[in-house]
Amino acid sequence: MKYRNKKDYLLGKDSTELEEFAIQFGEPAFRGRQLYCWLYTKRAANFSSMTDLARSFRERLTEDTLISPVKVLTEEYGSDGSCKLLFGLPDGNRVEGVLIPDNERLTACLSSQVGCAIGCKFCATGKIGFKRNLSASEIVGQFIALETAANQRITNVVMMGMGEPLLNRSAVFKAARLITDPDGLGVSRRRFCISTVGWTPGILAMCKSNMRFKLTVSLNGTTDEQRNSLMRFTKRFPLLDVLKAAEKYVHIAKQRVTFTYLLLNGFNDSLEDAHRLIKLVKHIPCKVNLMEYNEIGSEFHQSDKKQTEDFQSVLRSAGLTAIIRTSRGEDIAAACGQLAGGYETNTGK
Ligand code: SF4
């Protein structure tokens, strides 16, 4: 499904931009702040509910603007309660977002790009190739659409959907600020996670900014050779540089970093790998998430249960916090590495 229009989108604009927007419409600046409250604090889905705005202003807004650029094309529900939404964008592109309920917690997994340039060999998104960056409006639009589908407040956000978030920093950082504004959408900064394959300039940019979001770095290998053979472009960023940048962020943000490690049978799951991993990260305040691989028809296979547990035991015996993360949403192709946005990929999904 494709839809096009030339209207301006309001989601993704911050309070200053909405004030300027109101002034352009001949309204006082405070109308922009009211609009901010309707869009974010109250999650208004239409202009007619914005009852403290003048009728003439609401009519102009209806004529000239749309609230969100994101349209829900399909919803799929997994047997474990997870939910995957396929979103249509104004130019006809598509991305996916996922909801993962877990007791009191409701996590939204958002996409940052259409496709991805990194091209990780184990990932369905990587097989699409890079199409374009998403705007802040399209990222916040996913958040609102997922929350509407859940009919419940989202407590946690992970930028782990389609794309490498640190290759789309300005839009991702802007969306992150909006989603974590306590006077707006209100997700805690400590519950907003930016996940990267180790794009070092992006991690260093996070160090320089005043934003203190959670950082997750996907290692997926204990040598540069392993990483290079899994993830394109990592040659530019040797493992030791990635770890140095992550350590710098830990000290600046005063919070632990999470390292994710995708266990691939016979590739990176040996006990020697576990010992190398300990040497690499032991001095960094961190936790290690050991990820089960979701098969997508690539050359890689999931590590068996015993190997995974042995790997975890080695890390734990060295004092590391190591948690085995089981897949959520696997039956609806919503788990890590399975998002394909409805595009044809050579995975056959
Ligand atoms: S794992 Fe992340 S960085 Fe790698 S191809 Fe998939 S979306 Fe891109």
Residues whose N, C-alpha, C, O or C-beta is under 5 A from the ligand:
A	BS01	SF4	C116 I118 G119 C120 C123 T125 G126 G161 M162 G163 E164 V197
